Amino acid sequence: MKKPTPLSLARISKGMTQTQLGKKLGVKQSTVSQWESNINSMSFGDIIRVCKLLGINDLNVLKEEI
């Protein structure tokens, strides 16, 4: 089993599914999955929106996904 990423841990800690996070961000669930699996990189704008939505104050928390 692969290690959870900071993004997946932050999302889960807020009790959100990938689908719920995607809807709030205006992206597909598959996009969130790709971010969490480090298949696709998040844009800086995506990182800012995710941090605001999940209450992350330090962008470095998501550095693994950048």
SEVEX-486007 format. One line per field, with one value per residue (C-alpha): residue number from 0; x, y, z; residue in three letters. Coordinates in steps of 0.25 Angstrom, whole numbers, plus 2048, in hexadecimal, padded with zeros to 3 digits. Layout:
nr <- [NUM, ...]
px <- [X, ...]
py <- [Y, ...]
pz <- [Z, ...]
rest <- [ALA, ...]
# end
This chain:
nr <- [0, 1, 2, 3, 4, 5, 6, 7, 8, 9, 10, 11, 12, 13, 14, 15, 16, 17, 18, 19, 20, 21, 22, 23, 24, 25, 26, 27, 28, 29, 30, 31, 32, 33, 34, 35, 36, 37, 38, 39, 40, 41, 42, 43, 44, 45, 46, 47, 48, 49, 50, 51, 52, 53, 54, 55, 56, 57, 58, 59, 60, 61, 62, 63, 64, 65]
px <- [800, 806, 808, 7FD, 801, 800, 7F5, 7ED, 7EF, 7EB, 7DE, 7DB, 7DD, 7D2, 7C9, 7C8, 7C8, 7D0, 7C3, 7BF, 7CC, 7CC, 7BE, 7C2, 7CE, 7C7, 7CF, 7CC, 7CE, 7D9, 7E1, 7E1, 7E5, 7F0, 7F5, 7F5, 7FC, 807, 803, 800, 805, 7FD, 7FE, 801, 7F3, 7EE, 7F7, 7F2, 7E3, 7E6, 7ED, 7E2, 7D7, 7DE, 7E3, 7F2, 7FA, 807, 809, 815, 80B, 808, 816, 815, 80A, 811]
py <- [800, 80E, 819, 823, 831, 83E, 842, 835, 836, 845, 841, 835, 83D, 846, 83A, 83D, 833, 836, 838, 842, 84A, 84A, 850, 85B, 85E, 85C, 850, 842, 837, 831, 83E, 83D, 82F, 832, 83D, 834, 829, 833, 830, 83E, 84A, 855, 863, 86E, 873, 865, 864, 872, 86D, 860, 866, 870, 865, 85C, 866, 864, 870, 86B, 868, 85F, 855, 852, 852, 843, 846, 852]
pz <- [800, 7FC, 806, 807, 801, 809, 800, 803, 812, 812, 80A, 813, 81F, 81A, 818, 809, 7FE, 7F1, 7EA, 7F4, 7F4, 7E5, 7E4, 7EE, 7E5, 7D8, 7D3, 7D1, 7DB, 7D2, 7D3, 7E2, 7E1, 7D7, 7E1, 7EC, 7E4, 7DF, 7D1, 7CE, 7D4, 7DA, 7D5, 7DF, 7DE, 7E1, 7ED, 7F3, 7F1, 7F7, 803, 805, 804, 80E, 817, 815, 819, 814, 805, 808, 80E, 7FF, 7FA, 7F6, 7ED, 7E6]
rest <- [MET, LYS, LYS, PRO, THR, PRO, LEU, SER, LEU, ALA, ARG, ILE, SER, LYS, GLY, MET, THR, GLN, THR, GLN, LEU, GLY, LYS, LYS, LEU, GLY, VAL, LYS, GLN, SER, THR, VAL, SER, GLN, TRP, GLU, SER, ASN, ILE, ASN, SER, MET, SER, PHE, GLY, ASP, ILE, ILE, ARG, VAL, CYS, LYS, LEU, LEU, GLY, ILE, ASN, ASP, LEU, ASN, VAL, LEU, LYS, GLU, GLU, ILE]
# end
